[in-house]
Amino acid sequence: MCEECQPPTVTRRDALRVMSGATLGAFMLASCPPAPPVDAVSVAPGLTIRRRSSWDQGQGPTGPLQPEDVRFLLVHHTATNTEHRADEVAAILRSSYRYHTGPAKGWPDICYNFLIDRYGTVWEGRTGSLGGPVMASATGGSQGFAQLVCLIGDFTRVLPTTAAQGSLARTLAWLGQRYGVDTTPGATVQFVSRGSNLWPQGSTVTAPTIAGHRTMSATTCPGDRFTPVVVNELPARVASERTAMYG
């Protein structure tokens, strides 16, 4: 704990003076930043993720989930309101869950492993993703072998916030370290597709180890404005964050 956040030494005279205009607790906590949510877990230096239970209101998967053989990392956007408030995020995630598990998609859970809001808060999406590699789903078919990290918002014409982009880079760095994915700029991986509308089942795919959704499916995700950043800038930033986090 930093010195700034340790309770100050309070004499009886100090206490009486403070209590005359404010509570003693307020005096003791005035110099401390707010504590992280109790439902958050620190997974790496500088990276905290809020657990699935922080938003799902007890709604679990509607069907079985499978483990994944992680070869690369895939960036998405929700194509929903970019200017969301912090107190709206949990409801946004619940809405995505209902859509993904409903008749329109029929997936067993929200499709993304992790999601990031405009304030840089990282949320666990698909059940169990904090515990290990869980197979995701994707519009256009899941070619497999990826963990999905999704920014909340529509980045067709605007870029994600600086906070969101920073959290994205740190999340990808953590996942790369966790699953032994080479995230250096220019790194690629080869695998046999399980099937998408861009890569039919059985086709050999060579993909960047950090890629946008449109690399794997016929889609505009993660947005025309943000895709060049994912391709040209994000890998270098992930590499820098990974070095800072793990040496």
C-alpha positions, 0 to 999 in steps of 0.5 A: 500500500502506498504511503498516500493511502495509509490511514493518517495518524490522528490525534484526539485534537485532530479528530475533534476538529475534523468531526466538527465539520466532517466525519472522521472516516472522510478525513482518513480517506480523503487522500486515497483513490477509490478501491477497485470493485470487489468483483474485480481481479488483478490478472497482471501488472496494470490490468484488472478485470471485472468478473462475469458475476459483476454484470450477468445477474446469475444468468449462465450459459444456455449450453455447453462451452468448450475449451480452446486451443489459442493460436491468435487474438481477435479484436471486435467491436459491438457496433453499439452506442459509443458514448455509453455511460459507466452505469450503463455498461452492465446492462449493455452486456446483459443485452448482448447476452440476450441477443447472442443466446436468443433465436437470432444467434443461438449461441450458448453464451455471450460470444466474446471472452472479454469486453472493454468499455470507453472508460477502459474497464475490462469485463469478463464476457463468456463464462470461465474466460478468466479461468482459462481458454474458452471457445468463443463464437462469431458472426460469420462462423468461428474459424477457431483458435482465438480469444475474442476481445471486444470494444464496446462501441461503433468504430466505423467513423471514430476511434476508441478512447485512449483509455479503451485502446490502452486497456485493449493493448494490455489485455492482448499482452496478458492473453499473449503471455498467458497462452504463449502467443507471439505478439511481436509485430509481423508475427503470424500463425497458420491453422486449418479453419473450422469454418467461417464465411471467409475461410471455409472449413478445411482451408489453411489460414495464415493470420496475424497473431493480433487481427481484426474480426474482418480478417476471419469473417466477411464483416466490417468489424471492428470498424473502418476507422479503427481497423487500420490502427489494429493492423498498423499500430496495435501489435507494436503497442501490445509488444511494448505493454507485454515488455513493461508487464513481464520484462 
